[in-house]
Amino acid sequence: MKAKSVVDKYNFNKCGIRDCKGDCKNIIPFNNLLNVPKDFLPKSIGGDWDSLKISIMPSLNCIVEPCIEKTDITFNDPCNKKHVVKDYELKLKKLRVVGSINYIISAQYTASQLGISDSNASISGIYTMRIDRILGFVLEHFNSNYHVSVGYKDLQFDSPEEFVYGEDHALKIKGNFIINVGNIVETLRNGSFENAFADWNVVVPTGASAETVFIFEPSSTLIYRPIDECYFALLKTDGPGSYTTISQTFAAKAGDKIEGWAFFKANDYLPFNDNSKVRIKAGNNVIATPFNYSVSDVGDYGHTPWTYWSHTFTADGTFTIEAQIANALDSSLDSYMGLDAIRLIRPII
């Protein structure tokens, strides 16, 4: 008789640290009201919101906690007789994520129905969600060089999209946050610019600049500080049409995710459409542009907050990340782009 040992059932009891019921999933739904003036709603002039943008800035503490789970194991012996081992101890590790997700939701409307060209308005709201949850089992390939990030999906208006209370109006917005855990792949290096531009290729036209800074203060009310560690990259335009560019080539596998943070600060006005972008390339082919903002997106002299971006690879290969900013039509009123916390992540869960 051929020997076999089949585990038929695992009956897990609660972990010795805490009961893991209802807080083990890495998907967290959110539902918010974005307040808007009564007469601001686009429906009032027969329009609709043409874009909805969200920026997530997580503040998370991540703890790997050892845990012993007791389980009943059922298996068949070589004679196909069933046995039950009671309270078998499995030594496991889980990842506990504690902290808050701070995020900005904004919606933008272009008043083209009024016959006003290049005119737009936007509304933003700032929100915080506290989290404390234990994620799934951390396997043996987990190491100390891990990274936890927060993304989102399914961002949409709720139904009905408008909420009216008294004289006030709001847009009902919902979606899901996703907590991602992975090992940092070191084929992409110096992504937080703590070692200036080491490992990066830098192209700076005459009159432009690329530097690493610990703070950028375009005004007394707008201040950018690093997302990760002490420094970030700051690129300035020259123009017209000449790109200030940094790039790095790296190897990735299918399923790996490159992620980072960027901002765009426009010091110009339309029709001088200064622009910034982060592109992912395979050879000379652009396969993704996860960050792409210009004056037409943020408005005259406008800006984005620090904005999270990411791209997941569908095949193994050698790729290049390229970040660039350019002046448009003229060489005056230079705009700025910031970059920080660029990582290549190999997912665990």
Secondary structure, 3 states (H helix, E strand, C coil): CCCCCCEEEEEECCCCCCCCCCCCCCEEEEEEEEEECHHHCHHHHCCCCCEEEEEEEEEEEEEEEEEEEEEEEEEECCCCCEEEEEEEEEEEEEEEEEEEEEEEEEEEEECHHHCCCCCEEEEEEEEEEEEEEEEEECCCCCCCCEEEEEEEEEEEEEEEEEEEECCEEEEEEEEEEEEEEEEECCCCCCCCCCCCCCCCEEECCCCCEEEEECCEEEECCEEECCCCCCCEEEEECCCCCCEEEEEEEEEECCCCEEEEEEEEECCCCCCCCCEEEEEEEECCEEEEEEEEEEHHHHCCCCECCCEEEEEECCCCEEEEEEEEEECCCCCCCCCEEEEEEEEEEEECC
